[in-house]
Amino acid sequence: MDKLDKLSVVFILIFAGAIAVVSAEYRSESGNNINRSLTPAKNTAIAGGISADQIKTIKNLLETDNLQKAEALLNELLGKYPYEGELHILIGDVMMRKQDAVGAIYKYKEAVDLNPDYLDKKTPLFQGYKIKAAVEEAKVRINDTLSKRPDDQDMKAAKKNMYYLVKKLAASCG
């Protein structure tokens, strides 16, 4: 080994040591969690001020097919918290139970726009299978209606939203 090789090895060791020191300091600072993607995501509704009991009540109403009460409570909460994706997902669920897939895709689109994690399989908020089923059901209804009335502007807008969700589903992680 000549003098240049020895000097290169010394610089490499100094550089590796500096990286180790900076990395150790970064990890020790509060709030800098390297594995933050592995921590469980918080429920968006709870973070926004809606109590977990209210969400649980709405889900129980949905399970017992008490759709009018669930929809009334959801509309009241949407008036207070219009930017909560969880509420839009739940109102979409109400619409699906009422056999209104076209209306449900509007709500699911709003939910996905507010929180894209609803289409990420790696998060506990994933709702992709439900949204995909709604899109497939709405597709049949939209195409059927447009074949009978090709100038129906509402169905053309619904078709645009449907394809937006199809694109988002295709681009989602997983």
N, C-alpha and C positions, 0 to 999 in steps of 0.2 A: 504494500500500500504506500502510495506516495503521499506527499504533503496535501495535495488537493483532495484526495479521497478521504483523508482523516478530517480535514476541515468540513467536507460535505457531511460526514457522519455526525460531527459535533453540531452543525446547524440543524440537521434533521432531528436530533435528540432535543435540542432547545425548542424547536418548533412544536414537537409532539408534547413536551412538557407544558408549553404555553397553552396549547389547546386543552389539555387536561385541566389546568387551573381555571381557565375561562368556563369550561363546561361544568366544573364542580361549583363555581360561584353562581352560574345560571340556575342550576338545579336547586341550590340552597335558598334562592330568593322565593318568598311567598308568592303564590299566584302563577308561578312558572312551572307547571307540571308537564313534563315531557310527554307523559302518557295521558294527557287530557282527553284524547279521543276514546280511551278505554273506560272513562268514568261514565256512569249512567246519566242519561239526559234527564233533566227535570221535566215534570209535566208542565206544559205551557199554560194550561188553565190555572194551575195553582200559583205559578209565578205571576200571572196577570191580575190576581186579586179575586178570582172565582174560587170558592171553597171546594175542596174535594167532595164534601157532602152533597153539594149541588150537582156536581157531575155524576156522582153515584146515584142520586135521586133520578136524574134524567135517564141514565142507563137502565135503572130498574123500571122506569115507566116504559121505556122502549121494549124491554124484555117481556113485560106484561101486556103489550099491545095497547097501552093507554096513550095513543098517539096525539090526541088533542091536548092533553095536559102537558105532555113532553114538548110539543110544538109551542104551546103558549109560554112555558117556562123558558124555552130556548130563545124565542123572539124577545122576551123581556131582557134576558141576559145579553143578547146581541145588541139591544139598544144601549146597554151600559158598556159593553166590551166588544165593539165591532171588529177589533183586530185580533181576536182570539181564534186561531185556526181550529181548535178543538170543538168550539161551538158550531162552526161551519160543517165540520165532519159529522157532528151529531144531527144537525138539521138535514144534512144529506141522507143520513141513515133513516130519518123519519120519512123523507120523501121516497126513498127506496121501498120502505114498508108500505107506503101508500100507492105503490106501483107507478111512481112518477120518476122514471129513470132520467128523463130529459131535464127535469128540474133539479135532480140530485147532482147531475154533472156540473151544473152552474155552481152549486155550493161546494162540491169537491174541488173545483177549479179555484175558487176563492181560498179554500183551506190550503191548497198546495202553493198558491201564490204567497200566502202569509207565512207558511212554514214548509219549505221543500223537504224536510225530514220525513214527511208523510209518505214519500216515495223512496226513501233510502232504507234498504233491507237491513242495514247495519245499526239502525236505531230502534229503540223500543216504541217509537211513534209510528212505525211502518203501517200503512193502510193500503198498500198497492194492490193487493188481491181484491179488496172490496171495490176500489176505484175502477179496476180493470173490468170487474163484473158489471158495474154500472155503465161503463163505456160500451161494453158489448151489447147490453140490453138497449141502451139509448140508440146505438147505431141502427139496430133493426127498426125501431120505431121512427127514427128520423128518416131513414131511407124509404120506409113504407109511406110515410106522410108526404115526402117530397115526390114520390112516384105518382101519387094521386093529385097533389097540388104543387107543381114545380115553382110557383111564384110565392110560396109561403115564406115571408121574410123571417118570421120567428124561428122556423125550422132551419133556415139557412144560417142564422146566427148560432143556433144550437149545434149545427154540424161543425161550424168553425170552432166552437168551444170543445166539442168532442175530439176533433183532430188535434187541438192544442194539448188535451190530456193524453192522447195517444202518443204524441211526440215526447211529452214529459215522462210517460211511462217507459218509453223506449230508451230514453236517455238516463233513466234512474240507475243508481248503483246496484250492482248485484248481477 
